[in-house]
């Protein structure tokens, strides 16, 4: 059971989560994502919902940064989105769920 809305969870993560390395997430970072997004307490559909919302919001933030010429910020948003998706997808795989791709 979650204690925050998906939106508020993602906003909290946005403020406090910046992957250290591009294209890689370590165990400490994965634990942070799991804790802030309360992933362990989510049902299968809730896991997909939080993943979809993260893709939507981080995609929008990335697009806005690109439009403003802030390419480093754009890359940081895309790196964070990829890391979040990797953590959620890993949980889905361990549960034996199908992975889905969302094109933005």
C-alpha positions in Angstrom: 0.0 0.0 0.0 1.3 3.4 -0.9 1.1 6.5 1.2 1.5 9.1 -1.6 0.0 9.7 -5.0 2.1 8.6 -7.9 2.6 12.2 -8.9 3.9 13.2 -5.5 6.2 10.2 -5.3 7.7 11.1 -8.7 8.1 14.7 -7.7 9.9 13.7 -4.5 12.2 11.4 -6.5 12.8 14.2 -9.1 14.1 16.5 -6.3 16.3 13.8 -4.6 17.5 11.4 -7.3 20.2 12.0 -9.8 22.0 8.9 -11.1 25.8 9.1 -10.5 26.7 7.5 -13.8 25.1 7.6 -17.1 23.5 4.3 -18.2 24.1 2.6 -14.8 22.3 2.4 -11.5 23.9 1.0 -8.4 22.3 -0.8 -5.6 22.1 2.3 -3.4 20.3 4.2 -6.1 18.0 1.3 -6.9 17.1 1.2 -3.2 16.3 4.9 -3.2 14.0 4.6 -6.2 12.2 1.6 -4.6 11.8 3.4 -1.3 10.6 6.8 -2.6 8.2 5.2 -5.1 7.1 2.6 -2.5 7.6 -0.1 -5.1 7.6 -3.1 -2.8 4.0 -2.4 -1.6 2.6 -2.0 -5.1 0.4 -4.4 -7.0 1.3 -5.5 -10.5 -0.9 -2.9 -12.1 0.4 -0.2 -9.7 4.0 -1.0 -10.8 3.0 -0.4 -14.4 1.1 2.7 -13.5 4.1 4.3 -11.7 6.4 3.4 -14.6 4.0 4.9 -17.1 3.7 8.1 -15.1 7.5 8.4 -14.7 8.0 8.0 -18.4 5.3 10.6 -19.1 6.6 13.2 -16.6 10.3 12.7 -17.2 9.7 12.8 -20.9 7.8 16.1 -20.6 10.6 17.6 -18.4 13.2 16.4 -20.8 11.4 17.9 -23.8 11.0 21.3 -22.0 14.7 21.3 -21.2 15.5 20.6 -24.8 13.3 23.3 -26.0 15.0 25.7 -23.7 18.5 24.6 -24.9 19.3 23.0 -21.6 20.8 19.8 -23.0 22.7 18.6 -19.9 19.4 18.9 -17.9 17.6 17.1 -20.7 20.1 14.2 -20.5 19.9 14.1 -16.7 16.1 13.7 -16.9 16.5 10.9 -19.5 19.1 9.1 -17.4 16.8 9.3 -14.3 13.8 8.0 -16.3 15.9 5.1 -17.7 17.1 4.2 -14.2 13.5 4.3 -12.8 12.3 2.1 -15.6 15.2 -0.4 -15.0 14.2 -0.7 -11.3 10.5 -1.2 -12.1 11.2 -3.6 -15.0 13.5 -5.6 -12.8 10.7 -6.0 -10.2 8.2 -6.9 -12.9 10.6 -9.6 -14.3 11.0 -11.1 -10.8 7.3 -11.3 -10.5 7.1 -13.0 -13.9 5.2 -10.1 -15.5 5.5 -9.1 -19.2 7.6 -6.0 -19.9 6.0 -3.3 -22.0 7.7 -0.6 -24.1 6.4 2.9 -24.2 7.6 5.1 -27.1 7.8 8.8 -26.3 
